[in-house]
Amino acid sequence: MGLRERRFSVPSSEDDALSHALAMVVAPLCMGLFGAWLDARLGSGWVFAALLAGMGVVGAFVSAYYRYNARIERQDDGKPWTRRALARAGGSDPEASA
């Protein structure tokens, strides 16, 4: 990809830092606000707000972890250190034989 294409391309959600940051903030915030609304309707104190906000935080970090691993696997595909590990495992590349 040339400089011109890179400059005028629209960032994807996979590589855009803003979308990652918003996913880390917005999901727990929305879930916490929904929990606060639910607590107000049911009169249950802060139980649902804390529970749903905690689930939002855990979900955001799990999502970030799996996105990171998928990105690293895409970047490492075909690199020398991955080929050596495959050869040590005693197998051939299943994608190459297909």
Secondary structure, DSSP 4 states (H G I P E B T S, - for coil): --HHHHHHSPPPTTT-HHHHHHHHHHHHHHHHHHHHHHHHHHT-TTHHHHHHHHHHHHHHHHHHHHHHHHHHHHHHTT-HHHHHHHHHTT---HHHH-
